[in-house]
Amino acid sequence: MASWLRVSSGFDAGGVQLATHGMTRLGLPELRVFAVPDDQVPTWTTTIHGLAHVLLSRQLTAIATRPTRGSHPLPAELTIAATDIASAEGLIPPVAHDGEAGDVGAGRTWWREVGVRYEVLRGGAQFLNVWALDEGD
């Protein structure tokens, strides 16, 4: 999955903004994360890859089970696991950073719960804005 996507970064008022490029080729909106602290950019990049994998897998499953349906709903909340990231990147899951939520800790399973909100910009660009549920709305 990661090889199909480009994740770009820019600055916003709260930190770094990350955005995917390539999800629309797969029939999904692009992903964006706002106000990412500099030290969390690598973790968020892998989280985005895992989320893209989860969304594409769900979409392909929905199409396979209901091929005549014109659209398939996107969930408002998802859990991204180490296996999703490993599948998306072909890499070992991320390493712990002082036990932050979503990182691998001693004897813990990697996971991150994220919320997504669909947004259409003027001009028609479609995004899923993403945030960690443990960080609030």
TASULBEL-V471791 format. One record per pair of residues at least 4 apart in sequence whose ideal C-beta (glycine too) atoms are under 6 Angstrom apart, sorted by the first residue. I is the first residue (numbers start at 1). J is the second residue. Records with the same first field share a line. If there is no record, write none. Layout:
I->J + J
This chain:
1->49 + 52 + 53 + 88
2->49 + 88 + 89
4->22
5->20 + 22 + 52
6->21 + 22
7->18 + 20 + 45 + 48
8->19
9->16 + 18
10->17
12->17 + 34
14->35
15->35 + 36 + 37
16->36 + 41
17->34
18->33 + 36 + 44
19->32
20->30 + 31
23->28 + 30
26->56
28->55
29->126 + 127 + 128
30->127
31->48 + 128 + 130
32->127 + 129
33->44 + 130
36->40 + 41 + 44
40->44
43->94
46->85 + 94
47->80 + 112
49->88 + 89
50->80 + 84 + 85 + 88
51->80
53->84 + 87 + 88
54->78 + 84
62->72
63->67
77->115
78->114
79->111 + 113
80->84 + 112
81->111
82->93 + 110
85->89 + 93
86->93
93->104 + 110
95->104
96->103 + 104 + 105
97->103
99->105
101->134
102->112
104->110
113->133
114->130 + 132
115->131 + 133
116->128 + 130
117->129
118->128
119->127 + 129
120->126
121->125
131->135
